[in-house]
Amino acid sequence: MQGDSHIRSIVVVGGGTAGWMTAAALSQAVRANCSVTLIESDEIGTIGVGEATIPPIRTFNQTLGIDENEFLKATRGTFKLGIRFHGWGERDATYFHPFGSYGRNFDMVPLHQFWLAARAAGHAPPLDDLCMAWAAASRGRFAQPVSDPRSVLSTFDYAYHFDAGLYARFLRSYAEARGVHRIEGKIADVGLDGETGSVSHVTLEDGRRFDGDLFVDCSGFRGLLIEGALETGYQDWTHWLPCDRAMAVPCARTKDFTPYTLSTAREAGWQWRIPLQHRTGNGHVYCSSFITDDEAAATLLANLDGAALGDPRPLRFVTGRRNLFWNRNVIAIGLSGGFMEPLESTSIHLIQAGISKLLALFPDKGFDPLVSDEYNRLAIAEFERIRDFIILHYKLTRRTDSELWRYCGAMEVPDTVSWKIEHFRRYGRLVQRDADLFGPPSWLAVHIGQGNIPEGGDPLLPLRGDPQPDHLVKLQAALARAAEGMPLHDAYVAQHCAAE
């Protein structure tokens, strides 16, 4: 092969969380053998509502060699053991989606099958009480999991709440220290190669031109390259996930410094609550067909824990994805690739997942379709599996008190969702598909939490018997004791990672 086939220049278009996560990871991966340039404009705002995460973010930070406590100090972050849902199944019902498992299976039949049998017999503890994450979260406590698999303190996981704008700033320092060149300016034009149709360069408003071999589109909803230049197309999922707007506002921090995210169902959507060290993040995600913007803002402001620290900021979106995440020599990461409503805190994870796939399937200048096709296959599968899990929350509602919930309860859902619902409804079985980000404990939490109680159980269970009839009660007690021995979340943060 003649010439240098290696990628020697990468241009990241857009900053924010997506841009700087991408730049930081690339700077660590390619070292000095390939230039990484990030173009952003201070005049263009970022969305910045993705302040809650799921456990894989820890792997991303660890891969970059980032110290957890230093990161949390810089981003004024706190710890997250899961999400508490209020009003989703029924108006006043609550349940917890934990990070980690429900106890540990002690038989070839899953533990939850024994719980279902105990429930049918009238002597089961609450399902939430059988997971370490809730035992700690409900008591406002946190500690690191232990590695000893014999301990119940090894059965939970955790993620973070943090200020997304501060995280982007933190990663910018990391990336620039490793050679990333930041360019301030607005892109006025995108140049395409006349033969291949690939992006050859971008031109700024002041006339500066930047060429690249590989372009990463982190320009947000606009999709400046992936859609504006390459016209990749978009799949609209609002018939399954009808919320299309949000209002976001921070409020003063309260004493209730919970190590979990709170999601509260409202008449035409739901509200998030994310506690940080310096403030609490709040937002109201809603469907504009059933409520006005002014009504949505009023609902949000009426349900804050502390004084609002500004006016509600409106956001508009269309839940869905691009037809392709990788088109020619452009890879869309973050909102430029698609929008997943933030119910399960997956926005930052999808950025991370896109970066991981890029590094695993890094191209050369030939841009072999075999490589981009595999990237798209994996990215589409993950996006759609996350979509299915979020649809589950809406479909399983038993609320009929407003138009949104009546619509969601009656709507047709993808076969990939109804198939899982029916397996659980009939037998209590948690069947999985490839690329499921959320595993059986997550699906179990929503099924039981929102009232999809199985008609029957695993037919193998009666043939096994219960080798430990009091196992569930003992497990509940062991988890409670372990949680009581943990420090309070506030105290842990103050000792290890308090922001200045």
C-alpha positions in Angstrom: 0.0 0.0 0.0 1.3 3.4 -1.0 1.4 6.3 1.4 0.6 6.4 5.1 -2.7 4.6 5.8 -2.9 5.6 9.4 -5.3 8.2 10.8 -3.0 11.2 11.6 -5.6 14.0 12.3 -8.9 13.8 14.2 -11.2 16.8 14.4 -13.8 16.8 17.2 -16.6 19.2 16.4 -18.3 20.5 19.5 -17.3 20.6 23.2 -19.5 20.0 26.2 -19.5 16.6 27.9 -19.5 14.6 24.7 -16.7 16.6 23.0 -14.4 16.6 26.0 -15.0 13.0 26.9 -14.1 12.1 23.4 -11.1 14.3 23.2 -9.8 13.0 26.6 -10.1 9.4 25.6 -8.5 10.0 22.2 -5.6 11.9 23.7 -4.9 9.0 26.0 -5.3 6.4 23.2 -3.4 7.9 20.2 -0.7 9.8 22.2 1.5 11.9 20.1 1.1 9.9 16.9 -2.1 11.6 15.8 -3.3 15.2 16.3 -6.6 15.8 18.0 -8.3 19.1 17.5 -11.5 20.2 19.2 -13.5 23.1 17.8 -16.1 24.8 20.0 -17.6 28.2 20.5 -18.3 29.8 23.9 -21.3 31.4 22.3 -23.0 28.1 21.7 -24.5 26.7 24.9 -24.4 23.1 26.0 -27.4 21.1 27.3 -25.7 20.1 30.5 -28.6 18.3 32.2 -26.9 14.9 32.3 -25.8 15.1 35.9 -26.7 11.5 36.9 -24.8 8.5 35.7 -24.7 4.7 35.8 -21.9 2.5 37.1 -19.9 2.1 33.8 -18.8 5.8 34.1 -16.3 4.5 36.8 -14.6 2.3 34.2 -14.3 5.3 31.8 -12.6 7.4 34.5 -10.4 4.5 35.7 -9.2 3.9 32.1 -8.1 7.5 31.9 -6.3 7.2 35.3 -8.6 9.7 37.0 -8.6 9.6 40.8 -12.2 9.3 42.0 -11.9 11.7 44.9 -10.2 14.4 42.9 -12.8 14.0 40.1 -15.7 14.4 42.7 -14.1 17.4 44.3 -13.7 19.1 40.9 -17.3 18.3 39.8 -18.9 18.8 43.2 -20.2 15.3 42.9 -21.9 12.8 45.1 -22.6 9.1 45.0 -25.5 7.3 43.5 -26.8 3.8 44.4 -29.7 3.8 42.1 -33.0 5.6 41.3 -36.1 5.8 43.4 -39.3 5.9 41.4 -42.4 7.6 42.8 -45.9 7.5 41.2 -45.0 5.4 38.2 -47.0 2.2 38.7 -49.7 3.8 40.8 -50.0 7.4 41.9 -48.6 6.9 45.4 -46.5 3.8 44.9 -42.7 3.9 45.2 -39.9 1.4 44.3 -36.1 1.4 43.9 -34.0 0.5 40.8 -30.8 -0.6 42.5 -27.2 -0.8 41.2 -26.3 -4.3 42.0 -28.2 -7.5 42.7 -30.9 -8.7 45.0 -28.9 -10.7 47.5 -27.2 -13.6 45.7 -28.7 -16.6 44.1 -28.4 -19.7 46.4 -30.1 -22.2 44.2 -30.3 -23.0 40.5 -33.7 -21.2 40.5 -33.2 -17.4 40.8 -33.7 -15.8 44.2 -36.6 -13.7 43.0 -38.6 -16.9 42.2 -38.4 -17.8 45.9 -39.5 -14.3 46.7 -42.5 -14.6 44.4 -43.5 -17.9 46.1 -43.1 -16.3 49.6 -45.2 -13.3 48.4 -48.0 -15.7 47.2 -47.9 -17.3 50.6 -48.2 -13.9 52.3 -44.8 -13.8 54.1 -42.3 -12.1 51.8 -40.4 -9.0 52.9 -40.5 -6.0 50.4 -38.4 -6.8 47.4 -36.5 -3.5 47.8 -35.3 -4.7 51.3 -33.5 -7.6 49.6 -30.9 -5.4 47.8 -27.8 -3.9 49.5 -28.1 -0.7 47.4 -31.5 0.2 48.9 -30.5 -0.9 52.4 -27.8 1.7 52.2 -29.7 4.3 50.2 -32.8 4.3 52.3 -30.7 5.0 55.4 -28.7 7.8 53.6 -25.5 5.8 53.8 -22.6 5.0 51.5 -19.3 3.1 51.5 -17.2 1.4 48.8 -18.3 -2.2 47.9 -15.9 -4.9 49.2 -14.3 -7.5 47.0 -15.0 -10.5 49.2 -17.9 -12.3 47.5 -19.0 -13.9 50.8 -20.0 -10.4 52.1 -23.3 -8.8 51.3 -21.2 -5.6 50.9 -20.0 -7.0 47.6 -23.5 -7.2 46.0 -24.0 -3.5 45.1 -22.5 -1.1 42.7 -22.5 2.7 42.4 -22.3 5.7 40.1 -22.2 9.4 40.5 -24.1 12.7 40.5 -22.0 15.6 39.2 -22.1 18.9 37.5 -21.8 18.1 33.8 -20.3 21.5 33.0 -17.6 21.1 35.6 -16.9 17.5 34.3 -16.4 18.9 30.8 -14.0 21.5 32.3 -12.1 18.8 34.2 -11.7 16.7 31.1 -10.6 19.7 29.1 -7.7 20.2 31.4 -6.9 16.5 31.2 -7.1 16.5 27.4 -5.1 19.7 26.8 -2.4 18.5 29.1 -2.1 15.5 26.7 -1.8 17.5 23.5 -5.4 18.2 22.4 -5.7 21.6 20.6 -8.8 23.6 21.4 -10.0 26.0 18.7 -12.5 28.7 19.6 -14.9 29.5 16.8 -18.1 28.8 15.0 -18.2 26.5 12.0 -19.6 28.3 8.9 -19.1 25.6 6.3 -18.4 21.9 6.0 -16.4 20.7 3.0 -17.0 17.4 1.3 -14.6 15.4 -0.9 -15.8 15.4 -4.4 -15.0 11.7 -5.0 -15.8 10.0 -1.7 -18.4 12.3 -0.3 -16.6 12.2 3.0 -15.9 15.4 5.1 -12.6 16.9 4.1 -12.5 20.0 6.2 -14.5 22.5 8.2 -14.2 26.3 7.8 -14.9 28.7 10.6 -16.7 32.1 10.4 -13.3 33.9 10.4 -12.1 31.9 7.4 -9.8 29.4 9.2 -9.9 25.9 7.7 -9.3 22.7 9.5 -8.7 19.5 7.6 -8.9 16.0 9.1 -8.8 12.3 8.4 -11.5 11.4 10.9 -14.3 13.7 12.2 -16.2 13.2 15.4 -19.5 15.1 15.5 -20.3 16.3 19.1 -22.3 19.3 17.9 -25.5 18.3 19.8 -29.0 18.1 18.4 -27.9 20.0 15.3 -25.7 17.1 14.1 -23.7 19.6 12.1 -21.7 17.0 10.2 -23.7 13.7 10.5 -27.0 15.4 9.5 -26.2 18.9 8.2 -23.5 17.8 5.8 -24.1 14.0 5.3 -27.9 14.0 5.6 -27.9 10.6 7.4 -31.6 10.7 8.5 -33.3 10.2 11.9 -35.7 7.7 13.4 -38.4 9.3 15.6 -39.5 7.2 18.6 -42.0 9.6 20.1 -44.9 7.2 19.5 -43.3 5.0 22.2 -41.6 7.7 24.3 -43.9 10.7 23.9 -42.2 13.2 26.2 -40.6 15.8 23.9 -39.6 18.7 26.2 -38.0 19.5 29.5 -37.6 22.4 31.9 -34.4 22.4 34.1 -33.6 24.5 37.1 -31.2 24.1 40.1 -32.3 24.8 43.6 -30.5 25.3 46.9 -29.2 22.1 48.5 -31.2 20.7 51.4 -30.2 18.5 54.3 -31.7 15.5 52.5 -28.4 14.6 50.8 -29.6 11.3 49.3 -27.2 8.8 47.6 -29.8 8.2 44.8 -31.7 10.0 42.1 -35.4 10.6 42.5 -37.9 10.3 39.6 -41.4 11.4 40.4 -44.2 10.9 37.9 -46.3 14.0 37.2 -49.6 14.4 35.3 -47.9 14.8 31.9 -44.4 13.5 32.5 -41.9 13.2 35.3 -39.5 15.2 37.4 -35.9 14.4 38.4 -34.1 15.4 41.5 -30.2 15.0 41.6 -28.4 16.1 44.8 -24.9 17.6 44.3 -22.6 19.0 47.0 -23.5 22.6 46.2 -27.0 22.5 44.8 -29.8 20.1 43.7 -30.5 19.6 40.0 -34.1 19.4 39.0 -36.0 19.0 35.8 -39.5 18.3 34.5 -39.6 16.1 31.4 -43.0 16.3 29.7 -45.2 15.8 26.7 -46.2 19.0 25.0 -49.4 17.5 23.7 -50.7 17.3 27.2 -49.3 20.3 29.0 -48.2 23.8 28.1 -44.6 25.1 28.7 -45.9 27.5 31.3 -47.8 24.8 33.2 -44.7 22.5 33.1 -42.5 25.2 34.5 -45.0 25.9 37.3 -45.2 22.2 38.2 -41.5 22.1 38.4 -41.2 25.2 40.6 -43.9 24.1 42.9 -42.1 20.8 43.6 -38.6 21.9 44.6 -36.9 21.0 47.9 -35.2 24.4 48.1 -35.3 27.9 46.7 -34.9 28.0 42.9 -31.5 29.4 41.8 -32.7 30.7 38.5 -35.6 30.5 36.0 -36.5 27.2 34.4 -34.5 26.6 31.2 -36.5 25.0 28.3 -35.2 22.1 26.2 -36.8 20.5 23.2 -36.0 17.1 21.8 -37.2 14.2 19.7 -36.3 10.9 21.3 -34.8 8.6 18.6 -31.5 8.1 16.7 -29.7 8.7 13.5 -30.1 6.0 10.8 -26.3 5.6 11.2 -23.9 6.7 13.9 -20.9 6.2 11.7 -21.3 7.6 8.1 -18.3 7.8 5.8 -15.5 9.4 7.9 -17.9 10.9 10.5 -18.8 9.4 13.9 -21.7 11.0 15.8 -21.2 10.8 19.6 -23.7 12.2 22.1 -26.8 14.1 21.1 -25.6 14.4 17.5 -26.2 10.6 17.3 -29.6 10.5 19.0 -31.5 11.5 22.1 -32.5 9.1 24.8 -34.8 10.7 27.3 -32.9 10.8 30.7 -35.2 8.6 32.7 -32.5 6.0 33.4 -29.5 8.4 33.3 -28.0 7.0 30.1 -27.0 10.1 28.3 -23.4 10.2 29.5 -23.2 6.4 29.2 -24.1 6.6 25.5 -21.2 9.0 25.0 -18.9 6.6 26.8 -20.2 3.7 24.8 -19.7 5.5 21.5 -16.1 6.3 22.4 -15.4 2.7 23.5 -16.6 1.4 20.2 -14.6 3.9 18.3 -11.4 2.8 20.1 -12.3 -0.9 19.7 -13.0 -0.4 15.9 -10.5 2.4 15.2 -10.2 2.9 11.4 -7.5 3.6 9.0 -7.8 6.1 6.1 -9.5 3.4 4.0 -12.6 3.5 6.2 -13.4 -0.1 5.4 -17.2 -0.5 5.5 -16.8 -3.8 7.3 -15.6 -1.7 10.3 -18.2 1.0 10.2 -21.0 -1.5 9.7 -20.0 -3.4 12.8 -19.8 -0.1 14.8 -23.3 0.8 13.6 -24.7 -2.7 14.4 -23.4 -2.5 17.9 -24.4 1.1 18.5 -27.9 0.6 17.1 -28.4 -2.5 19.2 -27.4 -0.8 22.4 -29.5 2.3 21.7 -32.6 0.2 21.0 -32.1 -2.0 24.1 -31.9 1.0 26.3 -35.0 2.4 24.5 -36.9 -0.8 25.3 -36.0 -0.6 29.0 -37.3 3.0 29.2 -40.5 2.0 27.3 -41.1 -0.6 29.9 -41.5 2.1 32.6 -44.2 3.8 30.5 -46.0 0.7 29.3 -46.3 -0.9 32.8 -48.1 2.1 34.3 -51.4 1.4 35.9 -52.3 5.0 36.2 -55.4 6.2 34.4 -55.7 9.7 36.0 -54.3 11.7 33.0 -54.1 11.6 29.2 -50.4 10.7 29.1 -50.7 7.7 31.3 -53.8 6.4 29.6 -52.0 6.7 26.3 -48.9 4.9 27.6 -50.7 2.1 29.2 -52.6 1.4 26.0 -49.9 1.9 23.5 -48.4 -0.8 21.3 -44.8 -1.5 22.1 -41.9 -3.1 20.1 -42.0 -6.9 20.0 -38.6 -6.8 21.9 -40.5 -5.3 24.8 -43.7 -7.2 24.8 -41.7 -10.5 24.5 -40.0 -9.7 27.8 -43.2 -8.5 29.5 -45.0 -11.7 28.6 -42.2 -14.0 29.8 -42.3 -12.2 33.2 -46.1 -12.0 33.3 -46.5 -15.7 32.8 -43.5 -17.3 34.5 -41.6 -14.6 36.3 -38.7 -15.2 34.0 -36.2 -12.5 33.1 -35.1 -13.3 29.5 -32.3 -11.3 28.0 -31.1 -10.2 24.5 -27.7 -9.3 23.2 -26.5 -5.8 24.1 -28.8 -5.4 27.1 -27.2 -2.7 29.1 -29.7 -3.2 31.9 -29.6 -6.7 33.3 -32.1 -8.9 35.1 -32.1 -7.0 38.5 -33.0 -3.8 36.6 -35.9 -5.4 34.7 -37.0 -7.1 37.9 -37.2 -3.8 39.8 -39.5 -2.2 37.2 -41.7 -5.3 36.7 -42.4 -5.7 40.4 -42.2 -2.0 41.3 -44.9 -1.2 38.7 -47.1 -4.1 39.4 -46.4 -6.7 36.7 -46.8 -9.5 39.2 -46.4 -12.9 37.4 -49.4 -15.2 37.1 -47.2 -18.2 37.8 -43.6 -19.0 38.7 -40.8 -21.1 37.3 -42.1 -24.6 36.9 -38.8 -25.9 38.3 -39.3 -24.3 41.7 -41.8 -26.7 43.2 -39.5 -29.5 42.2 -36.6 -27.9 44.1 -38.3 -26.9 47.3 -37.0 -24.2 49.4 -33.7 -25.4 51.0 -33.7 -22.4 53.4 -37.3 -21.4 54.2 -36.1 -18.4 56.2 -33.4 -17.3 53.8 -35.2 -14.1 52.7 -35.8 -12.9 56.2 -32.2 -13.6 57.1 -31.0 -11.8 54.0 -33.2 -8.8 54.9 -31.7 -8.6 58.3 -28.1 -9.1 57.1 -28.4 -6.2 54.6 -29.9 -3.9 57.3 -27.1 -4.7 59.7 -24.5 -4.1 57.0 -26.1 -0.8 56.0 -26.2 0.5 59.6 -22.4 -0.1 59.8 -21.8 2.3 56.8 -21.0 6.0 57.3 -23.6 8.5 56.4 -23.4 9.7 52.8 -22.8 13.3 53.9 -20.0 12.2 56.2 -18.3 10.0 53.5 -18.3 12.9 51.0 -17.0 15.3 53.6 -14.2 13.0 54.6 -13.0 11.9 51.1 -14.1 14.3 48.3 -15.6 17.5 49.7 -15.4 20.3 47.1 -13.7 23.5 48.2 
